[in-house]
Amino acid sequence: MGTNSLKPGVVTGKAYFELVDACKSGGYALPAVNVTSTSTANAALEAAAKAGSDIIIQMSNGGAAFFGGPSLADSHTARVKGGVSACHHVHLMAEHYGVAVVLHTDHANRKFLPWIDGLLDFGEAYYKIHGHPLFSSHMIDLSEEDTSVNLETSARYLERMAKIDMSLEIELGITGGEEDGVGHDLEEGANTDHLYTQPEDVLAAYDLLNPIGHFSVAASFGNVHGVYKPGNVELRPEILKNSQSLVQKTHNLADNPLHLVFHGGSGSEKAKIAEALGYGVFKMNIDTDTQFAYAKPIGDYVDAHAIAFKHQIDPADGTPYKKFYDPRKWVRACEIGFADRMVESFKDLQSYGKSIAK
């Protein structure tokens, strides 16, 4: 495998680490899009191919459960097997889209650590057979707990994950808003100091985790999940710069030694996104905007063909409406909307046309 050249498909281990380094050295980041179905996963792959960019496809605990099937009585099984099922689908299809794909799981707080345990059980078994893991990385979000507890727990998981060539994403500081039961909605006028990570905590994370294995940090700098009205919070990307500088100077390293993640990318100011890229951000999460982009086309389609969603055959003249209510018609419209919004994200993150898959 040559430098800055990866085989199309899911990347794990050294290939994933190489992709992260390529993003940072190239001054761009990859969108990390949450998927909940084969339809949204395919739309994400389509968008990456259309943009000529590599991509991060991820699932929250709720997204994985939905993929497994909302009717399953055992929600833990749905979360674990749904995540594994989604992983197998992307592994099978990704190489055909001609880009490098990272597979990742989103926020897992203390309540959802058993979900990560279950996914790792499958990942370890898969590794024994194939020599590489199912997922490229997992995220553990213990940001609402004491920093020492957060880091000690993260270290235990990274020790397990490093054995199968996986990376760990942690969160320091709290990303505002709520996503699938992790976090809480912001209250207007409430104190938001907790949304800003302290560089000293990032240094402590580096000191503990770097000797164990590959990891990334979702350092909070006022970012939130969801879309809120302007002025509710203030993005301060300089916090990322200060964190990088502290680690770099303390350990006499090259610039931007940390692998940083931007959570809550939906609705963020484009100038702030661009600034964050200069501070070693290689990944930005997007979910709320793509949910809306997926939903809007179906609303437009139903408005345009309302009668087909009430009658199979026109009650007045007997006209059949199958070609309109066929799910392939309106699901495809949703996928196109989703993919088009993703292309905008590739451009915002300056990864458009920069896939290193050959």
Secondary structure, 3 states (H helix, E strand, C coil): CCCCCECCEECCHHHHHHHHHHHHHHCCCEEEEECCCHHHHHHHHHHHHHHCCCEEEEECHHHHHHHHCCCCCCHHHHHHHHHHHHHHHHHHHHHHHCCEEEEEECCCCHHHHHHHHHHHHHHHHHHHHHCCCCCCEEEECCCCCCHHHHHHHHHHHHHHHHCCCCEEEEEECCCEEEECCEEECCCCCCCCHHHECCHHHHHHHHHHHCCCCCEEEEECECCECCCCCCCCCCCCCHHHHHHHHHHHHHHCCCCCCCCEEECCCCCCCHHHHHHHHCCCEEEEEECHHHHHHHHHHHHHHHHHCHHHHCCCECCCCCCECHHHHCHHHHHHHHHHHHHHHHHHHHHHCCCCCCCCEC
